[in-house]
Amino acid sequence: FRFSNLNFVDAEDSNRRSQVVRLKLERDQTIKLVAGCKGRGLKLWAAIASAGLISAYSSKNLESGQGEKYAVVTLSDCRSVLEPPLTPNDFGFYHSGILHTHDINGEEKLWDLAKRCYDSFASAKNSNKHFTDMSDLNFLMCKAIENPNLTPSSSLRTAYISIFEDPVTDEYPEPALASAG
């Protein structure tokens, strides 16, 4: 596999950093996006990941039709399928990642790519890939952490986009957060 990564400037005076993109939608735009996902039988993450892939491709100013391969890691909460099952109130990080790759050529439409992302993930999840690949992924991540010089520019980059399958919500009131402190 050859994954597309953002160009990395490796200069002695440069500060190495990751970049984060934030998109804020107004209430009516959010309602339309969620309704579009629901009407197509998709989860919100698929539309967001697809928008990110399309944006990443278009930011590279490639020739029309030139393809690139991008990786997405979708994190799935495994608490309900563990034996014994855990509830969302059980403390800890119980997510497993499914890596899926997509060839992007600049011709993709948001909803078509979102469906492709969602179907790829759903097929892998239905095949228990998040469990069968867990030991391999853990091994590779441990090796990458132990040997950072083996990864691009001595950094740990596994995917262009990492996203949660289901929204992670914070339902604590502000005073409760302050007292947890």
Contacts in CASP RR format, 6 or more apart in sequence:
PFRMAT RR
TARGET T0000
AUTHOR 0000-0000-0000
METHOD contacts of the structure
MODEL  1
FRFSNLNFVDAEDSNRRSQVVRLKLERDQTIKLVAGCKGRGLKLWAAIAS
AGLISAYSSKNLESGQGEKYAVVTLSDCRSVLEPPLTPNDFGFYHSGILH
THDINGEEKLWDLAKRCYDSFASAKNSNKHFTDMSDLNFLMCKAIENPNL
TPSSSLRTAYISIFEDPVTDEYPEPALASAG
1 69 0 8 1.000
1 71 0 8 1.000
1 101 0 8 1.000
2 69 0 8 1.000
3 69 0 8 1.000
3 70 0 8 1.000
3 71 0 8 1.000
3 101 0 8 1.000
3 159 0 8 1.000
3 160 0 8 1.000
4 56 0 8 1.000
4 57 0 8 1.000
4 60 0 8 1.000
4 68 0 8 1.000
4 69 0 8 1.000
4 70 0 8 1.000
4 160 0 8 1.000
5 152 0 8 1.000
5 157 0 8 1.000
5 160 0 8 1.000
6 19 0 8 1.000
6 56 0 8 1.000
8 152 0 8 1.000
8 153 0 8 1.000
8 155 0 8 1.000
10 153 0 8 1.000
16 153 0 8 1.000
16 155 0 8 1.000
21 52 0 8 1.000
21 55 0 8 1.000
23 51 0 8 1.000
25 33 0 8 1.000
33 44 0 8 1.000
33 47 0 8 1.000
34 44 0 8 1.000
36 42 0 8 1.000
36 47 0 8 1.000
36 111 0 8 1.000
37 43 0 8 1.000
37 44 0 8 1.000
37 46 0 8 1.000
37 47 0 8 1.000
37 114 0 8 1.000
40 111 0 8 1.000
40 114 0 8 1.000
40 115 0 8 1.000
41 118 0 8 1.000
42 114 0 8 1.000
42 115 0 8 1.000
42 118 0 8 1.000
43 118 0 8 1.000
43 165 0 8 1.000
43 166 0 8 1.000
44 167 0 8 1.000
45 74 0 8 1.000
45 163 0 8 1.000
45 164 0 8 1.000
45 165 0 8 1.000
45 166 0 8 1.000
46 114 0 8 1.000
46 115 0 8 1.000
46 117 0 8 1.000
46 118 0 8 1.000
46 121 0 8 1.000
47 110 0 8 1.000
47 111 0 8 1.000
47 114 0 8 1.000
48 163 0 8 1.000
49 72 0 8 1.000
49 74 0 8 1.000
49 114 0 8 1.000
49 117 0 8 1.000
49 161 0 8 1.000
49 163 0 8 1.000
50 108 0 8 1.000
50 110 0 8 1.000
50 111 0 8 1.000
50 113 0 8 1.000
50 114 0 8 1.000
50 116 0 8 1.000
50 117 0 8 1.000
51 110 0 8 1.000
52 161 0 8 1.000
53 70 0 8 1.000
53 72 0 8 1.000
53 102 0 8 1.000
53 104 0 8 1.000
53 108 0 8 1.000
53 113 0 8 1.000
53 117 0 8 1.000
53 160 0 8 1.000
53 161 0 8 1.000
54 104 0 8 1.000
54 106 0 8 1.000
54 108 0 8 1.000
54 110 0 8 1.000
54 113 0 8 1.000
56 70 0 8 1.000
56 104 0 8 1.000
56 160 0 8 1.000
56 161 0 8 1.000
57 68 0 8 1.000
57 70 0 8 1.000
57 104 0 8 1.000
57 105 0 8 1.000
57 106 0 8 1.000
58 106 0 8 1.000
60 68 0 8 1.000
62 68 0 8 1.000
62 106 0 8 1.000
64 106 0 8 1.000
65 105 0 8 1.000
65 106 0 8 1.000
65 107 0 8 1.000
66 105 0 8 1.000
67 103 0 8 1.000
67 104 0 8 1.000
67 105 0 8 1.000
67 106 0 8 1.000
68 103 0 8 1.000
68 104 0 8 1.000
68 105 0 8 1.000
69 101 0 8 1.000
69 102 0 8 1.000
69 103 0 8 1.000
69 104 0 8 1.000
70 101 0 8 1.000
70 102 0 8 1.000
70 104 0 8 1.000
70 160 0 8 1.000
70 161 0 8 1.000
71 99 0 8 1.000
71 100 0 8 1.000
71 101 0 8 1.000
71 102 0 8 1.000
71 158 0 8 1.000
71 159 0 8 1.000
71 160 0 8 1.000
71 161 0 8 1.000
72 99 0 8 1.000
72 100 0 8 1.000
72 101 0 8 1.000
72 102 0 8 1.000
72 117 0 8 1.000
72 121 0 8 1.000
72 159 0 8 1.000
72 160 0 8 1.000
72 161 0 8 1.000
72 162 0 8 1.000
72 163 0 8 1.000
73 97 0 8 1.000
73 98 0 8 1.000
73 99 0 8 1.000
73 158 0 8 1.000
73 159 0 8 1.000
73 161 0 8 1.000
73 162 0 8 1.000
73 163 0 8 1.000
74 97 0 8 1.000
74 98 0 8 1.000
74 100 0 8 1.000
74 121 0 8 1.000
74 163 0 8 1.000
74 164 0 8 1.000
74 165 0 8 1.000
75 95 0 8 1.000
75 96 0 8 1.000
75 97 0 8 1.000
75 162 0 8 1.000
75 163 0 8 1.000
75 164 0 8 1.000
75 165 0 8 1.000
76 95 0 8 1.000
76 96 0 8 1.000
76 97 0 8 1.000
76 98 0 8 1.000
76 125 0 8 1.000
76 130 0 8 1.000
76 165 0 8 1.000
76 166 0 8 1.000
77 88 0 8 1.000
77 94 0 8 1.000
77 95 0 8 1.000
77 164 0 8 1.000
77 165 0 8 1.000
77 166 0 8 1.000
78 94 0 8 1.000
78 95 0 8 1.000
78 96 0 8 1.000
78 130 0 8 1.000
78 131 0 8 1.000
79 85 0 8 1.000
79 86 0 8 1.000
79 87 0 8 1.000
79 88 0 8 1.000
79 90 0 8 1.000
79 94 0 8 1.000
80 86 0 8 1.000
82 94 0 8 1.000
86 94 0 8 1.000
95 164 0 8 1.000
96 130 0 8 1.000
96 131 0 8 1.000
96 134 0 8 1.000
97 130 0 8 1.000
97 137 0 8 1.000
98 121 0 8 1.000
98 124 0 8 1.000
98 125 0 8 1.000
98 129 0 8 1.000
98 130 0 8 1.000
98 133 0 8 1.000
99 133 0 8 1.000
99 137 0 8 1.000
99 158 0 8 1.000
99 159 0 8 1.000
100 117 0 8 1.000
100 120 0 8 1.000
100 121 0 8 1.000
100 124 0 8 1.000
102 113 0 8 1.000
102 116 0 8 1.000
102 117 0 8 1.000
102 120 0 8 1.000
104 113 0 8 1.000
121 165 0 8 1.000
124 130 0 8 1.000
141 156 0 8 1.000
141 158 0 8 1.000
143 150 0 8 1.000
144 150 0 8 1.000
144 151 0 8 1.000
144 156 0 8 1.000
144 158 0 8 1.000
145 156 0 8 1.000
148 154 0 8 1.000
148 155 0 8 1.000
148 156 0 8 1.000
151 157 0 8 1.000
172 180 0 8 1.000
END
